[in-house]
Amino acid sequence: RRVWKLRHIPRAPGGLPLFGQALTLATVTPWDIMTTWWQENHTIVRFNIFNKQMVVIADPAHLKSIWQSNIKCYSKDKEFAYGPFLPLLGTGLVTSEGELWKKQRLMVSSVFRIEILDEIVGMAKRAVNRLCSKLDKHRESGEPIDIEVEFRQLTLQVIGEALLSLSAEECDAVFPELYLP
């Protein structure tokens, strides 16, 4: 049924039966190839990965239609698209839907300021620099490091600073108890 609804959306070039564009996406940077696809197909294109239909949208009018007008007609593909990231993302705003999403969106919107977009790059850069310093110090020990945990911590530091004005140290003290496995 879903394939029938998507039939009018241009297809990405290439692809193999069953695999679809999976091999293409595995051999190049996915964001770059997706950008090429939608630029060639006027801001919207569909592709297939293991018989799972995906759509790339870069047209603000289409996105507005989805997010504001027709949100109930769409769902997030948590199993396939978010599956590997669920331990990091949890059941927050990115992965939730329906009433839970609305509740979380309202909670965040009271804190979220549009000006934060100008500041977020600097916050992320500081967090990356802290992680790089930590990794440089750790390299001398020759011991392995759980990079997944480090990336989660980095993400929570940026979120904590952006939304709650917490320092990195405060984020490191509070968030692991709440969000890390």
C-alpha positions as CSV (number, residue, x, y, z in Angstrom):
1,R,0.0,0.0,0.0
2,R,2.8,2.4,0.9
3,V,4.7,1.7,-2.3
4,W,1.5,2.6,-4.2
5,K,1.3,6.0,-2.5
6,L,5.0,6.7,-3.2
7,R,4.9,5.8,-6.9
8,H,4.7,9.4,-8.1
9,I,8.0,10.3,-6.2
10,P,11.1,10.1,-8.5
11,R,13.4,7.1,-7.8
12,A,17.0,7.4,-7.0
13,P,19.2,6.0,-9.8
14,G,20.7,2.5,-9.7
15,G,20.0,0.0,-7.1
16,L,19.8,-3.8,-7.1
17,P,16.9,-6.2,-6.5
18,L,16.5,-6.7,-2.7
19,F,19.5,-4.5,-1.9
20,G,18.2,-1.4,-3.5
21,Q,20.6,1.5,-2.9
22,A,22.2,-0.1,0.2
23,L,25.5,-0.8,-1.6
24,T,25.7,2.7,-3.0
25,L,25.1,4.1,0.5
26,A,27.7,1.9,2.0
27,T,30.4,3.0,-0.4
28,V,30.0,6.7,-0.4
29,T,29.0,9.3,2.3
30,P,25.2,8.8,2.5
31,W,24.4,12.6,3.0
32,D,26.4,13.5,-0.1
33,I,24.7,10.9,-2.3
34,M,21.3,11.8,-0.9
35,T,22.0,15.5,-1.7
36,T,22.9,14.6,-5.2
37,W,19.7,12.5,-5.6
38,W,17.3,15.2,-4.4
39,Q,19.1,17.9,-6.4
40,E,18.6,15.8,-9.5
41,N,15.0,15.1,-8.7
42,H,13.7,18.5,-7.6
43,T,14.0,18.2,-3.8
44,I,12.3,14.9,-3.2
45,V,13.4,11.4,-4.1
46,R,12.7,7.8,-2.9
47,F,15.1,5.0,-2.6
48,N,15.1,1.4,-1.4
49,I,17.2,-0.4,1.2
50,F,16.4,-4.1,1.6
51,N,12.9,-3.6,0.2
52,K,12.3,-0.8,2.7
53,Q,11.1,2.4,0.9
54,M,12.8,5.7,2.1
55,V,12.1,9.2,1.0
56,V,14.5,12.2,1.1
57,I,12.8,15.6,1.3
58,A,14.5,18.9,1.0
59,D,11.6,21.1,0.0
60,P,10.4,23.4,2.8
61,A,6.8,23.2,1.5
62,H,6.8,19.4,1.6
63,L,8.3,19.4,5.1
64,K,5.7,21.9,6.3
65,S,3.0,19.7,4.8
66,I,4.3,16.7,6.7
67,W,5.1,18.3,10.0
68,Q,2.3,20.8,10.4
69,S,-0.6,19.7,8.3
70,N,-0.4,15.9,7.9
71,I,1.7,14.6,10.7
72,K,-0.8,11.9,11.5
73,C,-0.3,10.4,8.0
74,Y,3.4,9.7,8.7
75,S,5.3,7.7,11.2
76,K,8.9,7.5,12.2
77,D,10.7,4.3,11.3
78,K,12.1,3.6,14.7
79,E,13.0,0.0,14.0
80,F,15.1,0.5,10.8
81,A,16.2,4.1,10.8
82,Y,16.6,4.8,14.5
83,G,17.2,1.3,15.7
84,P,21.0,1.5,16.1
85,F,20.6,4.9,17.8
86,L,17.8,4.1,20.3
87,P,20.3,3.4,23.1
88,L,21.6,7.0,22.6
89,L,18.3,8.7,21.7
90,G,16.0,6.9,24.1
91,T,12.3,7.9,23.9
92,G,12.9,11.6,23.6
93,L,11.6,14.1,21.2
94,V,13.5,12.7,18.2
95,T,12.0,9.2,18.5
96,S,8.7,9.7,20.1
97,E,5.4,10.2,18.3
98,G,1.8,11.2,18.9
99,E,0.8,12.5,22.3
100,L,4.2,11.8,23.8
101,W,5.9,13.8,21.1
102,K,3.4,16.7,21.6
103,K,4.0,16.7,25.3
104,Q,7.8,16.7,24.9
105,R,7.7,19.3,22.2
106,L,5.7,21.7,24.4
107,M,8.1,21.1,27.3
108,V,11.1,21.9,25.1
109,S,9.5,24.8,23.3
110,S,9.2,26.8,26.5
111,V,13.0,26.5,26.9
112,F,14.1,26.6,23.3
113,R,15.1,29.9,21.9
114,I,15.7,30.5,18.2
115,E,18.9,32.4,19.1
116,I,20.3,29.2,20.3
117,L,20.9,28.1,16.7
118,D,23.6,30.8,16.4
119,E,25.3,29.4,19.6
120,I,24.9,25.7,19.1
121,V,27.9,25.4,16.7
122,G,30.2,26.9,19.4
123,M,28.8,24.7,22.1
124,A,29.3,21.6,19.9
125,K,32.8,22.6,19.1
126,R,33.7,23.1,22.7
127,A,32.3,19.6,23.5
128,V,34.3,18.1,20.7
129,N,37.4,19.8,21.9
130,R,36.9,18.5,25.4
131,L,36.4,15.0,24.0
132,C,39.6,15.3,21.8
133,S,41.6,16.4,24.9
134,K,40.3,13.4,26.8
135,L,41.1,11.0,24.0
136,D,44.6,12.5,23.6
137,K,45.2,11.9,27.3
138,H,43.8,8.4,27.1
139,R,45.8,7.5,24.1
140,E,49.0,7.4,26.2
141,S,47.5,4.7,28.4
142,G,47.1,2.3,25.4
143,E,43.8,1.0,27.0
144,P,40.6,0.8,24.9
145,I,37.9,3.3,25.4
146,D,34.1,2.9,24.9
147,I,33.6,5.6,22.2
148,E,29.8,5.0,22.3
149,V,29.7,6.2,25.9
150,E,31.9,9.2,25.0
151,F,29.7,10.2,22.1
152,R,26.6,9.9,24.3
153,Q,28.3,12.1,26.9
154,L,29.3,14.7,24.3
155,T,25.7,14.8,23.0
156,L,24.3,15.2,26.4
157,Q,26.8,18.0,27.2
158,V,25.6,20.0,24.1
159,I,22.0,19.4,24.9
160,G,22.5,20.3,28.5
161,E,24.3,23.5,27.7
162,A,21.9,24.5,24.9
163,L,18.6,23.8,26.6
164,L,19.4,24.0,30.3
165,S,22.5,26.3,30.4
166,L,24.4,23.6,32.3
167,S,28.2,23.4,32.3
168,A,29.9,20.3,30.9
169,E,30.7,19.2,34.5
170,E,27.1,19.6,35.6
171,C,25.9,17.6,32.6
172,D,28.5,14.8,33.4
173,A,27.3,14.7,37.0
174,V,23.5,14.7,36.3
175,F,22.8,13.1,32.9
176,P,24.5,9.7,33.2
177,E,22.2,8.8,36.1
178,L,19.2,9.8,34.0
179,Y,20.0,8.8,30.4
180,L,22.9,6.5,30.1
181,P,22.4,2.7,30.2
